[in-house]
């Protein structure tokens, strides 16, 4: 699994909380250390073994189109424009044919991340029987703003708490998924064009979602405060260098992270 895998990068968001920056710059092109956010994603997925990516556009779409046209990855990128936003699940459904009835990746490309793409794909290929989805998890410093997960001992998502006060832990949904084709069929059964994955799809699969926790960086840059923190926290330089440094750190004895309620 990997070389024949496709990925949908959800990049059409308006980024209203980042105004006035996003009045003239699409959210997916907001720079971190001088590089547009989308460029981090394109390097991540293609270097991680993804064959082809689909990027949806809406707000200031001509800027995104021009940027992709100049990308070194342009021959492996498809664009789809949404005159009206379809929601995360609606975009998946509208592009059903593009996925070619194969397992595929869906990612909210308004997060800054450097998770292990091959590792996520490998975990999905070895997921427990009956599981149709693999979800990236991450440790958040603001649990009430995220979808917090409760896992079984084998890493299956058993409960999902979407942006609630005092959630049971800090292991959050990273909004990166590997879906089996049947997920699209289930979205279609909702009979709607506009569908939200977090509230209308994910909860239907509790007990059938494998969670894989990232040991890398992961942050939503959707507010000025979080964008500033990303500039401060996210290391500059090569992703491969960062991966090597993290691997060396994990090899050293450390205290286990706490947070997710496991049952």
C-alpha positions in Angstrom: 0.0 0.0 0.0 1.4 3.4 -0.9 2.5 3.8 -4.5 -1.0 3.3 -5.8 -2.6 5.5 -3.0 -4.3 8.8 -3.7 -4.9 11.7 -1.3 -7.5 14.4 -1.1 -6.1 17.5 0.4 -8.9 19.6 1.7 -7.7 23.2 1.1 -10.8 25.2 0.2 -11.4 26.9 3.6 -11.8 30.6 3.7 -9.8 31.1 6.9 -12.0 33.8 8.3 -10.3 33.8 11.7 -7.0 34.7 10.0 -8.3 37.9 8.4 -7.0 40.3 7.2 -4.2 37.9 6.1 -6.6 35.7 4.3 -8.4 38.6 2.6 -5.6 38.4 0.0 -4.0 35.0 0.7 -5.8 31.6 0.6 -5.5 29.8 3.9 -3.7 26.9 2.3 -1.0 29.4 1.0 -0.4 31.1 4.4 3.4 31.0 4.9 5.3 29.4 7.7 9.0 30.1 7.7 8.5 31.7 4.3 6.9 28.6 2.7 3.2 28.2 1.9 1.4 25.6 4.0 0.3 23.7 0.9 4.0 23.1 0.0 4.7 21.3 3.2 1.7 19.1 2.5 2.8 18.3 -1.1 6.3 17.4 0.0 4.9 15.3 2.8 2.5 13.2 0.8 4.5 12.7 -2.3 7.8 12.0 -0.5 5.7 9.6 1.7 4.7 7.5 -1.2 1.3 9.0 -2.3 0.8 8.6 -6.1 -1.5 11.5 -6.8 -3.2 14.3 -4.9 -6.5 16.1 -5.4 -6.7 19.7 -4.0 -10.1 21.4 -3.7 -10.3 25.1 -4.1 -12.9 27.8 -3.4 -11.7 31.1 -1.9 -9.1 32.9 -4.0 -8.9 29.8 -6.2 -6.9 31.5 -8.9 -4.0 32.0 -6.4 -4.0 28.3 -5.6 -4.2 27.3 -9.3 -1.2 29.5 -10.1 0.8 28.2 -7.2 0.1 24.5 -8.1 1.0 25.3 -11.8 4.5 26.4 -10.6 4.9 23.4 -8.2 7.6 20.8 -8.9 4.8 18.3 -8.1 2.3 19.8 -10.6 2.2 16.7 -12.8 0.8 14.7 -9.9 -1.8 17.2 -8.7 -5.4 17.6 -9.8 -7.5 20.5 -8.8 -11.3 20.7 -8.3 -13.1 24.0 -7.8 -16.2 24.3 -5.5 -18.4 27.3 -6.3 -20.2 26.5 -3.0 -18.4 24.7 -0.2 -19.5 21.1 0.1 -18.2 20.3 3.5 -15.4 17.8 4.1 -17.6 14.7 3.5 -19.4 16.3 0.6 -16.1 16.9 -1.2 -15.2 13.2 -0.7 -18.5 12.2 -2.2 -18.4 14.6 -5.1 -15.0 13.2 -6.2 -15.9 9.5 -5.8 -14.8 8.6 -9.3 -11.3 10.1 -8.8 -10.6 7.6 -6.0 -11.1 4.7 -8.4 -12.7 2.4 -5.9 -9.5 2.1 -3.8 -8.5 3.0 -0.3 -7.5 6.6 -0.1 -6.2 9.4 2.2 -8.2 12.4 3.2 -6.4 15.3 5.0 -7.4 18.7 6.3 -4.6 20.6 4.7 -5.1 23.6 7.0 -3.1 21.8 9.7 0.7 22.1 9.9 2.1 18.6 10.3 5.0 16.3 9.6 3.5 12.9 10.5 4.8 9.6 9.2 2.9 9.0 6.0 4.3 5.5 5.2 3.7 4.6 8.8 0.0 5.5 8.7 -0.5 3.6 5.4 1.3 0.6 6.8 -0.9 0.6 9.9 -4.0 0.8 7.8 -2.9 -2.2 5.8 -2.5 -4.2 9.0 -5.6 -2.8 10.7 -7.8 -5.2 12.8 -10.6 -7.1 11.0 -13.7 -5.1 10.5 -12.0 -1.7 10.6 -12.7 0.5 7.6 -10.8 3.6 8.6 -7.5 4.6 10.1 -7.2 8.0 11.8 -4.2 10.1 12.8 -4.2 11.1 16.4 -2.1 13.8 18.1 -1.6 15.2 21.6 -3.2 18.6 21.9 -2.5 21.4 24.4 -6.1 22.6 24.0 -8.4 19.6 24.3 -11.7 21.5 24.4 -11.1 22.9 20.9 -10.6 19.4 19.3 -12.3 16.1 18.8 -10.9 14.0 21.7 -10.6 10.2 21.4 -11.1 7.3 23.7 -9.3 4.2 22.6 -9.5 0.5 23.3 -6.3 -1.3 24.3 -5.6 -2.2 20.6 -6.0 1.4 19.5 -9.6 1.3 18.2 -11.6 4.5 18.6 -14.4 3.7 21.0 -15.7 7.3 21.7 -15.3 10.7 20.1 -15.9 14.0 21.9 -16.1 16.8 19.5 -15.1 20.2 21.1 -16.6 19.7 24.5 -15.6 21.2 27.9 -13.5 18.9 30.1 -13.0 16.1 27.6 -11.5 12.8 28.9 -7.9 13.2 27.7 -5.8 15.0 25.2 -5.4 12.6 22.3 -7.2 14.3 19.5 -8.4 13.6 16.0 -5.7 14.8 13.6 -8.1 15.1 10.7 -6.0 12.8 8.5 -7.7 9.6 7.5 -7.3 6.5 5.4 -10.7 5.4 4.1 -11.8 2.2 2.5 -14.2 2.7 -0.5 -17.2 1.7 1.5 -17.0 4.9 3.5 -18.0 6.8 0.3 -21.0 4.5 -0.2 -22.1 5.3 3.4 -21.7 9.0 2.8 -23.9 8.7 -0.3 -26.6 7.0 1.8 -27.0 10.2 3.8 -28.7 11.7 0.7 -27.0 15.1 1.0 -24.5 17.1 -1.0 -23.1 19.0 2.0 -21.7 16.7 4.6 -19.3 17.2 7.5 -16.9 14.3 8.3 -16.4 15.0 12.0 -20.1 15.3 13.0 -22.0 13.2 10.4 -19.6 10.4 9.3 -16.8 9.7 11.9 -19.2 9.0 14.8 -20.9 6.2 12.7 -17.7 4.2 12.7 -16.9 4.0 16.4 -15.5 0.6 17.1 -14.2 0.3 13.5 -11.6 3.1 13.4 -7.9 2.4 14.1 -6.1 5.3 15.6 -2.4 5.9 15.0 -0.7 8.5 17.1 1.8 10.8 15.5 5.1 11.5 17.3 5.7 14.5 15.0 4.4 18.0 14.9 0.7 18.7 14.4 -1.1 22.0 14.8 -4.2 23.7 13.3 -3.0 27.2 12.1 -6.5 28.6 11.8 -6.2 31.4 14.3 -3.5 34.2 14.7 -2.4 32.7 18.0 -2.0 29.2 16.6 -0.2 30.5 13.5 2.2 32.4 15.7 2.9 29.3 17.8 3.6 27.3 14.6 6.2 29.9 13.6 7.8 29.6 17.0 7.5 25.8 17.5 7.9 24.2 14.0 11.5 23.6 13.3 13.0 25.0 10.1 15.0 22.8 7.7 14.6 19.5 6.1 11.8 17.2 7.1 14.2 14.2 6.9 16.4 15.9 9.5 13.5 16.4 11.8 12.5 12.8 11.4 16.0 11.6 12.3 16.1 13.8 15.4 12.7 12.5 16.5 13.8 8.9 16.0 16.9 9.5 18.1 14.8 11.1 20.8 12.4 8.2 20.9 15.3 5.8 21.3 16.1 7.5 24.6 14.2 6.6 27.8 11.2 8.8 28.4 8.1 9.1 30.5 5.0 7.9 28.7 2.6 10.6 27.6 -0.7 10.6 29.5 -4.1 11.8 28.3 -6.3 9.4 26.4 -8.8 7.4 28.4 -8.3 3.8 27.3 -10.8 1.2 28.1 
